[in-house]
Amino acid sequence: MQCISITGGIIMSYIKAMKHINGHRKDIFTQPIFGMDFSDLKEGEHIESYHHLAARTATGYNVRVYDKEKREYIQVSDEFITEDEAVRFIDTLSEYDRLGSRIYSTEGMHVSGW
């Protein structure tokens, strides 16, 4: 089986997910990259990636920048209707802030950026 790309997200196959967790017991292991438990996943089923879920459920977007002192991402923009508007806002930031910026959905899910 292969990973299938759908509108920028990844739907991972059961076999690929099992290889990804390096043989750990799937019933007790939650892969932090996906934030999802594989315990109920059956052969041939697929799991929706966190990015795809965030992008699919977003009702708006905002930009956050990493604050070293607080050790968290702080919102630095208003809410935008589209992700493209958030990207344009990032282009107005200083080079340092651009490197540490991320786009989040209004619901608080990380959509894009490192």
ABEGO torsion letter per residue (X at the ends): XBBBBBGGBBBBBAAAAAAAAGGBBAAABBBAAAGBBAAABBBGBBBBBAAAAAAAABABBBBBBBBAAAGBBBBABBBBABAAAAAAAAAABBAAAAAABBBBBAAGBBABEX
